[in-house]
């Protein structure tokens, strides 16, 4: 195994800043697609289900490219992987400026940019988790906070640049901003000091792990639900008669609450004596996301919609801020890269199919009520699966403890 770079100090804090900024740009642009969604649907006259493929592929690949990113990290390191992701995502955004039809946007923004962002996401969590030991829970939460900040900033940036330069100009500007992801990669030390395990492609054995399979299904479910809110909330509120600026500001409200949630998740570093705190925080947050999503079906005032959005954002932030720590607790720090990569692939599946299902329901029912109810319901199911996973993990660890005791007893008898 390669030795870790100096942990909890020195250049580790610059690496954490790199991860923070990487999250902010990649997740900020990707999860602000709801603003582009309204413009693209109107400009090309495409249906809700077709237009949703642009964002679902982008965000789906941001997460779904996790195994490929993990393989590249194992082979070349986080530095190379993040720099490559920066170049690819920037190229996708810039070529979107020249799109002549919705199919072009699906390829350039949906696939190319999404894949580039996918090569950014996994290195961010791997570096923030492995360059820290004592403050690992806090460092991963801080890095994830970048995503919340990105949602706040880019929902405003995208709206402002569309207003000033049109959606094409906005894509071009964001393409330039995405080049900063290359610099984020430069900050990470070269492979010789990269905090990764022995070089291999991927740990295939994890795919046969019962805990990983249950965890993956749970992840698919809550991603189906959460992405519907990010991609459809703006259009949904406009259908309810709210002005565009208020509908867009809901994404900003979600982003602010999301950032607070991610930071609060990091406080588990100070209460590590509370066993399984990250697991139950993650599970409870998943349940609350489902509840908040279903509450959007209530005919109410904009103030209450904002409250529902803040509850959703806070819960989503707590979930994402604790996710890496849950993975570490379940599978161990040495398998963080591979287990996180597979988890991201599961996220990608949910994100890709979620918006298309919601869009199809919208086209069929002519409103988003059924879409939002189903989105909330699958999040509740996801939380219930996590409860099942807790008992599976507990039983597995009890068996491991029994095996260790038997080996120790046999050893003492032989001596």
C-alpha positions in Angstrom: 0.0 0.0 0.0 1.2 3.5 -0.8 1.9 5.8 2.2 -0.5 8.6 2.8 0.6 12.2 2.3 0.9 14.1 5.6 -2.5 13.9 7.1 -4.5 16.6 9.0 -2.0 19.4 8.1 0.3 21.0 5.6 -0.7 20.7 2.0 -3.7 18.6 3.0 -5.7 21.8 3.5 -4.9 22.9 0.0 -6.1 19.6 -1.3 -9.3 20.1 0.7 -9.7 23.5 -1.0 -9.3 21.8 -4.4 -12.0 19.3 -3.5 -14.3 22.1 -2.2 -13.9 24.1 -5.4 -14.2 21.0 -7.6 -17.6 20.2 -6.0 -18.8 23.8 -6.2 -18.2 24.1 -10.0 -19.2 20.6 -11.1 -22.3 20.2 -8.9 -23.2 23.9 -9.2 -23.5 23.8 -13.0 -25.0 20.3 -13.1 -27.7 20.9 -10.5 -28.6 24.3 -11.8 -29.9 22.7 -15.0 -33.5 23.4 -13.8 -32.9 27.0 -15.1 -31.6 25.8 -18.5 -34.5 23.3 -18.6 -37.2 26.0 -19.0 -35.1 27.8 -21.7 -34.3 24.7 -23.7 -37.8 23.3 -23.6 -39.1 26.6 -24.9 -36.4 27.2 -27.5 -36.5 23.8 -29.2 -40.2 23.2 -28.5 -39.3 19.8 -27.1 -41.4 17.7 -24.7 -40.7 17.7 -21.0 -39.5 14.0 -21.1 -37.1 14.7 -24.0 -35.7 17.9 -22.5 -35.2 16.2 -19.2 -32.7 13.8 -20.8 -30.2 16.7 -21.1 -30.0 17.2 -17.4 -30.5 13.6 -16.3 -27.6 12.4 -18.4 -25.4 15.2 -17.2 -26.0 14.7 -13.5 -26.4 10.9 -14.0 -22.9 10.7 -15.5 -21.5 13.1 -12.8 -22.3 10.3 -10.4 -22.5 7.3 -12.8 -19.0 7.7 -14.1 -17.7 6.8 -10.6 -16.3 3.4 -11.5 -14.4 4.8 -14.5 -13.1 7.6 -12.3 -12.1 5.1 -9.6 -10.2 3.0 -12.2 -8.4 6.1 -13.5 -7.5 7.1 -9.9 -6.1 3.6 -9.2 -4.1 3.7 -12.5 -3.0 7.4 -12.7 -4.0 9.1 -9.5 -6.4 11.8 -8.5 -4.4 14.6 -10.0 -4.5 13.3 -13.6 -8.2 12.2 -13.3 -9.4 15.6 -12.1 -7.4 17.5 -14.8 -8.8 15.3 -17.5 -12.3 15.8 -16.2 -11.8 19.6 -16.3 -10.8 19.6 -19.9 -13.7 17.3 -21.0 -16.4 19.2 -19.1 -15.2 22.5 -20.4 -15.2 21.2 -24.0 -18.7 19.9 -23.6 -20.0 23.2 -22.3 -18.3 25.2 -25.0 -19.6 23.0 -27.9 -23.1 23.4 -26.4 -22.9 27.0 -27.6 -23.1 25.7 -31.2 -26.0 23.3 -30.7 -28.5 23.3 -33.5 -31.0 20.9 -32.0 -31.9 19.2 -28.7 -30.0 16.0 -29.7 -26.8 18.1 -29.9 -27.4 19.4 -26.4 -28.1 15.9 -25.1 -24.7 14.8 -26.4 -22.6 17.9 -25.6 -24.0 19.0 -22.2 -25.7 15.7 -21.2 -23.0 13.2 -22.1 -19.7 15.0 -22.6 -20.0 17.6 -19.8 -21.6 15.0 -17.5 -18.8 12.5 -18.0 -16.2 15.2 -17.4 -17.9 16.2 -14.1 -18.0 12.5 -13.2 -14.2 12.5 -13.4 -14.2 15.4 -10.9 -16.6 14.1 -8.3 -14.9 10.9 -7.1 -11.4 12.4 -6.8 -12.9 15.2 -4.6 -14.3 12.7 -2.1 -11.2 10.4 -2.2 -8.7 13.2 -1.5 -10.8 14.8 1.2 -11.2 11.5 2.9 -7.7 10.1 2.6 -5.6 13.3 3.3 -7.2 13.5 6.8 -7.5 11.2 9.7 -8.5 12.9 12.9 -10.7 15.4 11.0 -11.9 13.0 8.3 -15.6 13.4 9.0 -15.2 17.1 9.0 -13.0 17.3 5.9 -15.4 15.3 3.8 -18.3 17.4 5.0 -16.4 20.6 4.2 -15.6 19.3 0.7 -19.2 18.4 0.1 -20.3 21.9 1.2 -18.7 23.1 -2.0 -21.6 21.5 -3.8 -24.2 23.4 -1.8 -22.4 26.6 -2.3 -22.2 25.8 -6.0 -25.9 25.3 -6.3 -26.5 28.7 -4.6 -24.1 30.6 -6.8 -24.7 28.9 -10.2 -28.5 29.0 -10.0 -28.0 32.8 -9.8 -25.1 32.9 -12.4 -27.0 30.7 -14.9 -30.1 32.9 -14.6 -28.2 36.1 -14.8 -26.1 35.0 -17.8 -29.1 33.7 -19.7 -30.8 37.1 -19.1 -27.8 38.9 -20.4 -26.4 36.7 -23.1 -29.0 34.0 -23.8 -28.6 30.3 -22.9 -25.9 29.8 -25.5 -23.8 32.6 -24.0 -24.4 31.2 -20.6 -23.1 27.8 -21.7 -20.0 29.4 -23.1 -19.2 31.4 -19.9 -19.7 28.2 -17.8 -17.3 26.4 -20.2 -14.6 29.0 -19.3 -15.4 28.6 -15.6 -15.1 24.8 -15.9 -11.5 25.2 -16.9 -10.7 26.0 -13.3 -11.3 22.4 -12.6 -8.0 21.7 -14.3 -6.3 24.0 -11.8 -8.0 22.1 -9.0 -6.3 19.0 -10.2 -2.9 20.7 -10.4 -3.2 21.4 -6.6 -3.2 17.7 -5.8 0.3 16.3 -5.3 1.6 13.9 -8.0 1.1 10.2 -7.9 4.1 9.5 -5.8 2.4 11.0 -2.8 -1.2 10.3 -3.9 -3.3 8.7 -1.1 -4.5 5.7 -2.9 -4.3 2.0 -2.3 -2.3 -0.5 -4.4 -2.7 -0.1 -8.1 -5.6 -2.1 -9.5 -8.5 -1.4 -11.7 -11.6 -2.1 -9.6 -12.4 -4.4 -6.7 -15.0 -6.7 -8.4 -15.6 -8.6 -5.2 -17.6 -5.7 -3.9 -20.2 -6.3 -6.5 -21.0 -9.6 -4.8 -21.1 -8.0 -1.3 -24.7 -8.2 0.1 -24.2 -4.9 1.9 -23.1 -3.1 -1.3 -26.1 -4.5 -3.2 -28.6 -3.2 -0.6 -26.8 0.1 -0.4 -26.8 0.5 -4.2 -30.5 -0.1 -4.5 -31.2 2.4 -1.7 -29.0 4.9 -3.5 -30.8 4.4 -6.8 -34.1 5.0 -5.1 -33.3 8.3 -3.4 -31.5 9.6 -6.4 -34.7 9.0 -8.5 -36.5 11.2 -6.0 -34.1 14.0 -5.3 -33.2 14.8 -8.9 -36.9 15.4 -9.8 -36.9 18.4 -7.4 -33.7 19.9 -8.8 -34.8 19.6 -12.5 -38.5 20.1 -12.2 -39.2 22.5 -9.3 -38.7 25.7 -11.4 -41.1 24.5 -14.1 -43.5 23.1 -11.5 -43.8 26.4 -9.7 -44.2 28.3 -12.9 -47.1 26.0 -13.8 -48.6 26.9 -10.4 -48.5 30.6 -11.5 -45.4 31.8 -9.7 -43.2 34.3 -11.5 -39.9 33.0 -13.0 -37.6 34.9 -10.6 -39.3 33.4 -7.6 -39.3 29.9 -9.1 -35.5 30.2 -9.7 -34.9 31.6 -6.2 -36.3 28.4 -4.8 -33.2 26.6 -6.2 -31.1 29.2 -4.4 -33.0 28.6 -1.1 -32.4 24.8 -1.5 -28.7 25.5 -2.1 -28.4 27.6 1.0 -30.1 25.0 3.2 -28.1 22.3 1.4 -24.8 24.1 2.4 -25.9 24.4 6.0 -26.8 20.7 6.0 -23.4 19.6 4.7 -21.6 21.6 7.3 -23.8 20.3 10.1 -23.0 16.7 8.9 -19.3 17.4 9.6 -20.1 18.0 13.3 -20.2 14.2 13.7 -16.4 14.5 14.0 -16.9 15.8 17.5 -19.3 13.1 18.6 -17.6 10.0 17.2 -18.3 8.1 20.5 -22.0 8.0 19.3 -21.9 4.7 17.5 -23.4 4.7 14.0 -24.3 8.4 14.1 -23.4 8.9 10.5 -25.5 5.9 9.4 -28.6 7.1 11.2 -28.1 10.7 10.2 -28.0 9.5 6.6 -31.1 7.3 7.0 -33.2 10.0 8.7 -32.2 12.6 6.1 -33.3 10.2 3.3 -36.7 9.9 5.0 -37.1 13.7 5.4 -36.2 14.2 1.8 -39.1 12.0 0.9 -41.5 13.8 3.2 -40.4 17.3 2.0 -40.8 16.2 -1.7 -44.3 15.0 -1.2 -45.2 18.3 0.6 -44.8 20.1 -2.6 -48.1 18.7 -3.7 -49.9 21.0 -1.2 -51.5 24.1 -2.8 -50.1 26.8 -0.6 -48.1 30.1 -0.6 -44.7 30.8 -2.0 -43.4 31.1 1.6 -44.4 27.6 2.4 -42.9 26.3 -0.8 -39.7 27.9 0.2 -40.0 26.3 3.6 -40.5 22.9 1.9 -37.5 23.6 -0.3 -35.3 24.5 2.7 -36.3 21.3 4.5 -35.5 19.3 1.3 -32.2 21.2 0.9 -31.2 20.8 4.6 -31.9 17.0 4.5 -30.2 16.6 1.2 -27.1 18.4 2.6 -27.0 16.2 5.7 -27.3 13.1 3.4 -24.5 14.1 1.1 -22.3 15.4 4.0 -22.5 12.0 5.7 -22.5 9.7 2.7 -18.8 9.2 2.4 -18.5 8.6 6.1 -21.2 5.9 5.9 -19.3 4.3 3.1 -16.1 4.3 5.1 -17.9 2.8 8.1 -19.5 0.1 6.0 -16.6 -0.9 3.8 -13.4 0.6 5.3 -11.1 3.4 4.4 -8.9 1.2 2.2 -11.9 0.4 -0.1 -13.2 4.0 -0.1 -12.2 4.6 -3.8 -13.9 1.5 -5.2 -16.9 1.4 -2.9 -17.5 5.1 -3.5 -17.2 4.6 -7.2 -19.8 1.9 -7.3 -22.1 4.0 -5.1 -21.7 6.8 -7.5 -22.6 4.5 -10.4 -25.8 3.6 -8.5 -26.5 7.3 -8.1 -26.1 7.8 -11.8 -28.7 5.1 -12.6 -31.2 6.8 -10.4 -30.5 10.2 -11.8 -30.7 9.1 -15.4 -34.0 7.4 -15.1 -35.7 9.7 -12.5 -36.2 12.9 -14.6 -37.4 10.9 -17.7 -40.0 9.1 -15.6 -41.1 12.4 -14.0 -41.2 14.1 -17.4 -43.3 11.3 -18.9 -45.7 11.5 -16.0 -45.8 15.3 -16.5 -46.6 14.9 -20.2 -49.3 12.3 -19.4 -51.0 14.0 -16.5 -50.3 17.6 -17.6 -48.9 18.5 -14.1 -46.2 17.4 -11.7 -48.3 16.3 -8.8 -47.9 12.5 -9.5 -44.2 13.0 -10.3 -43.5 14.7 -6.9 -45.5 12.2 -4.9 -43.7 9.2 -6.6 -40.4 11.0 -6.1 -41.0 11.4 -2.3 -42.3 7.8 -2.0 -39.2 6.2 -3.4 -37.1 8.2 -1.0 -39.1 6.8 1.9 -38.5 3.3 0.5 -34.8 4.0 0.3 -34.7 5.0 4.0 -36.5 1.7 4.9 -33.9 -0.2 2.9 -31.2 1.5 5.0 -32.8 0.1 8.1 -32.5 -3.4 6.6 -28.9 -2.7 5.8 -28.2 -1.7 9.4 -29.2 -5.2 10.6 -27.3 -7.0 7.8 -24.2 -5.0 8.7 -24.6 -5.7 12.4 -25.0 -9.4 11.8 -22.0 -9.5 9.6 -19.8 -7.7 12.1 -21.0 -10.1 14.9 -19.9 -13.0 12.7 -16.5 -11.4 12.1 -16.1 -10.8 15.9 -17.0 -14.5 16.6 -14.5 -15.7 14.0 -11.7 -13.5 15.6 -12.5 -14.9 19.0 -12.4 -18.5 17.7 -9.0 -18.0 16.0 -7.7 -16.4 19.2 -8.9 -19.3 21.3 -7.4 -21.8 18.9 -4.1 -20.0 18.9 -3.9 -19.9 22.7 -4.7 -23.6 23.0 -1.9 -24.5 20.6 0.6 -22.5 22.6 
